[in-house]
Amino acid sequence: METIQLKKAPEQELTFGQWFRNVYDAVKSTAVGMGITFKYVWGVKPVTIEYPEVREELPSNSRSRLFNDAENCISCLQCSVACPVDCIYITAVKRPADAEKIKTKDGTPIKLDLKQYTIDTALCCYCGLCTTVCPTECLTHTTDYEFSTYTLAQMKYDYLAPDIRAWRKRLIKD
Amino acid sequence: MGSTHSMENDKIILGDTEVLKTDLLTLNMGPQHPATHGVLRVEIKTDSEVVVEATPHLGYLHRCMEKHCEHLDYRGVIPFVDRLDYLAAMNMEMGYVLAVEKMLGTEVPKRAWYVRTIVLELQRIASHLMYFGTYAIDLGAFSPFLYAFQDRENILRLFEEISGARLLYNYIWIGGVWNDLNDEQLARIKKFLGEWEENFKKYNALVGENKIFIGRTANVGVYTKEHVEDYGLTGPVLRGSGIKWDLRKDRTYGIYDQLEFNVPVGEGLKGQLGDCWDRYFVRMQEMNESIKIIRQCLDGIEEGPVMAKVSKIIKLPEGEIYTRTECPRGELGIHIISDGGKTPYRLKVKSPCFTHVSSLPAIAPGMMIADLVASIGSIDIVLGEVDR
């Protein structure tokens, strides 16, 4: 026969003195707690911000929305290899030999023509591994954090499209 | 699992009197229950208000992390171990990185170890502050949560500056850390440490010494030494039951052997040894010890590089390794099997919270439902780590 014993603390006998001591303890500890709370009623500045009106500026190396400056990209595919969730899609073709020689900003010759550079931001886990391997530092995390959209398809950023390239003026400070 | 229960013979004894036997009522606590800290479902069978049997059901947050890691290179795994225990991501990274470094035989620069120790202990404080806040919410007090978050915010802001993210850092890398701490940040950590004494007093007065809090936690959810040994519980739960065991001290790693700190253990000050209040006590004292460790690191930190030279493509030698580190919630074990390739052949995570959840059926029978909430809160589980 099994008995479920209600777990109960071994209680001391409640004497008259103990009863008053309990009441005293309860009143005192509650009063101390309330004292701390009341200190915050006046004279303490609020620590929260009113979000849409006041916007917080993130630290400069904060990892938020990715931006690829496609003119400086040499299509080396290192970012898409490093990406743990495989959300970077790149297509590039060999640049014809008779085409004009072009270079990135830091002087690396561009030997491949970038045809597609798309990042599925909905898949991105913002780990920062792609930006650390980028040799020309064209792929960067920006501090832009307001990019909610209505559909998932809108989260696919094609960095060769003119409307997305227009972000550059706002996002990249150089 | 739990106690077997047959309808005819069982009795409920309340104090000295036998109460009327009623039909058992099956209740689902969770998966969307605020007190289960994530998506844990506990199926409880109750007789009036007394829990007769409690069975945790896991798997609601299973993300296939271990299998997925088999397709990732060793650097790519780090963002995934972050997502195990998202409240203490630095400690998770440390456990994994330590395993890889040991297998590679990398010499990590001295400064990197100091920076690592500072961020690890700050993370431990942030994690325990989270426990403090949410545990108070579990027991019906809301304002301690806000105070705790105010302090936690200082730490998260610092982490955001050095690593770029607030929760999932990818900061501790194989061979060192990503970014160095500059003087201004070190000064800010010092300022945080200076304010700690006052904050700690505030927390303790607000919650720990409160009569209602003691009433809710003392003698509740008692883990005896037998429980702890049977289930292999670790971390604050183990120390709350009065066993002095801390991997940072007993199986030391990094520079913890050069640092002086105590291992706080539960003493049964307000009730039986190993109750919820003891675990609260241990966690609060651990924050003090972390402060002590960070102070010593700030004094001892030396100039130098924070990254060792590691080859661009990491290939571990063939073999396997098991490392364990002390995380805020207990002992994290990482088992890596390598076949000499670019990706791990198998990566197994031994999570502390999983063992803690498994011990619930042992302590639940005979508890009031409200006490079960207090017990689940006090073992401080994170479901991301339980299910992986």
Interface residues (C-beta under 8 A of the other chain):
Chain A: M1 E2 T3 I4 Q5 L6 K7 K8 A9 P10 N22 D25 A26 S29 T30 V32 G33 I36 T37 V47 L58 P59 N61 S62 R63 A82 C83 P84 C125 Y126 C127 G128 L129 T132 H141
Chain B: S3 T4 H5 S6 N9 D10 K11 I12 I13 L14 G15 D47 V50 V52 L72 D73 R75 G76 V77 I78 P79 F80 D82 S143 Q150 E153 R157 E160 E161 G164 A165 L168 N170 W178 N179 K202 A205 L206 V207 E209 N210 K211 I212 A218 N219 V220 V222 G271 Q272 P365 G366 M367 M368 D371
